[in-house]
Amino acid sequence: MEILATFALSLAFTLLIETIIALLFGIRMPGMKVVWLVNTLTNPAAVLTFLLLSRVFPAAPALAIQIPIEIIVFVTEALIYGLWFKEVKWGFRHPILLSLVANLVSWGTGVFIQFL
């Protein structure tokens, strides 16, 4: 798959899935814009990191590369959500859980799609 298509497809699926998860957590506008912005920043960086590390370590299993990247994404997003929602005093009290669930579902869906 062409590299730009890989980035676009990954970001599109991530935004769709994580928007649904955020809605289930009660996030609405303008908070949803934060979810979209955070994922627009972290997803391409994660995909690029995976693609580069896969080339540097071609014998490494994909999961050995993906899991550390996803942990970094989870922590980064949880910190941003926690700081943002606290700063604007929206009263959202579960930024870590939101990040964990959204990233697990998004990543799990991506892994599932790869095996189709």
MODELLER restraints for C-alpha pairs under 7 A, 6 or more apart:
rsr = mdl.restraints
at = mdl.atoms
rsr.add(forms.Gaussian(group=physical.xy_distance, feature=features.Distance(at['CA:7:A'], at['CA:44:A']), mean=6.28, stdev=0.5))
rsr.add(forms.Gaussian(group=physical.xy_distance, feature=features.Distance(at['CA:7:A'], at['CA:47:A']), mean=6.92, stdev=0.5))
rsr.add(forms.Gaussian(group=physical.xy_distance, feature=features.Distance(at['CA:11:A'], at['CA:40:A']), mean=7.00, stdev=0.5))
rsr.add(forms.Gaussian(group=physical.xy_distance, feature=features.Distance(at['CA:11:A'], at['CA:43:A']), mean=6.15, stdev=0.5))
rsr.add(forms.Gaussian(group=physical.xy_distance, feature=features.Distance(at['CA:14:A'], at['CA:106:A']), mean=5.78, stdev=0.5))
rsr.add(forms.Gaussian(group=physical.xy_distance, feature=features.Distance(at['CA:15:A'], at['CA:36:A']), mean=6.46, stdev=0.5))
rsr.add(forms.Gaussian(group=physical.xy_distance, feature=features.Distance(at['CA:15:A'], at['CA:39:A']), mean=6.77, stdev=0.5))
rsr.add(forms.Gaussian(group=physical.xy_distance, feature=features.Distance(at['CA:17:A'], at['CA:106:A']), mean=5.92, stdev=0.5))
rsr.add(forms.Gaussian(group=physical.xy_distance, feature=features.Distance(at['CA:18:A'], at['CA:102:A']), mean=5.23, stdev=0.5))
rsr.add(forms.Gaussian(group=physical.xy_distance, feature=features.Distance(at['CA:18:A'], at['CA:106:A']), mean=6.69, stdev=0.5))
rsr.add(forms.Gaussian(group=physical.xy_distance, feature=features.Distance(at['CA:21:A'], at['CA:102:A']), mean=5.75, stdev=0.5))
rsr.add(forms.Gaussian(group=physical.xy_distance, feature=features.Distance(at['CA:22:A'], at['CA:98:A']), mean=6.96, stdev=0.5))
rsr.add(forms.Gaussian(group=physical.xy_distance, feature=features.Distance(at['CA:38:A'], at['CA:77:A']), mean=6.67, stdev=0.5))
rsr.add(forms.Gaussian(group=physical.xy_distance, feature=features.Distance(at['CA:42:A'], at['CA:73:A']), mean=6.39, stdev=0.5))
rsr.add(forms.Gaussian(group=physical.xy_distance, feature=features.Distance(at['CA:46:A'], at['CA:69:A']), mean=6.29, stdev=0.5))
rsr.add(forms.Gaussian(group=physical.xy_distance, feature=features.Distance(at['CA:50:A'], at['CA:65:A']), mean=6.50, stdev=0.5))
rsr.add(forms.Gaussian(group=physical.xy_distance, feature=features.Distance(at['CA:50:A'], at['CA:66:A']), mean=6.54, stdev=0.5))
rsr.add(forms.Gaussian(group=physical.xy_distance, feature=features.Distance(at['CA:74:A'], at['CA:99:A']), mean=5.70, stdev=0.5))
rsr.add(forms.Gaussian(group=physical.xy_distance, feature=features.Distance(at['CA:74:A'], at['CA:100:A']), mean=6.11, stdev=0.5))
rsr.add(forms.Gaussian(group=physical.xy_distance, feature=features.Distance(at['CA:74:A'], at['CA:103:A']), mean=6.41, stdev=0.5))
rsr.add(forms.Gaussian(group=physical.xy_distance, feature=features.Distance(at['CA:77:A'], at['CA:99:A']), mean=6.02, stdev=0.5))
rsr.add(forms.Gaussian(group=physical.xy_distance, feature=features.Distance(at['CA:78:A'], at['CA:95:A']), mean=5.43, stdev=0.5))
rsr.add(forms.Gaussian(group=physical.xy_distance, feature=features.Distance(at['CA:78:A'], at['CA:96:A']), mean=4.84, stdev=0.5))
rsr.add(forms.Gaussian(group=physical.xy_distance, feature=features.Distance(at['CA:78:A'], at['CA:99:A']), mean=5.23, stdev=0.5))
rsr.add(forms.Gaussian(group=physical.xy_distance, feature=features.Distance(at['CA:81:A'], at['CA:95:A']), mean=5.39, stdev=0.5))
rsr.add(forms.Gaussian(group=physical.xy_distance, feature=features.Distance(at['CA:82:A'], at['CA:95:A']), mean=5.18, stdev=0.5))
rsr.add(forms.Gaussian(group=physical.xy_distance, feature=features.Distance(at['CA:85:A'], at['CA:91:A']), mean=6.89, stdev=0.5))
rsr.add(forms.Gaussian(group=physical.xy_distance, feature=features.Distance(at['CA:85:A'], at['CA:92:A']), mean=6.08, stdev=0.5))
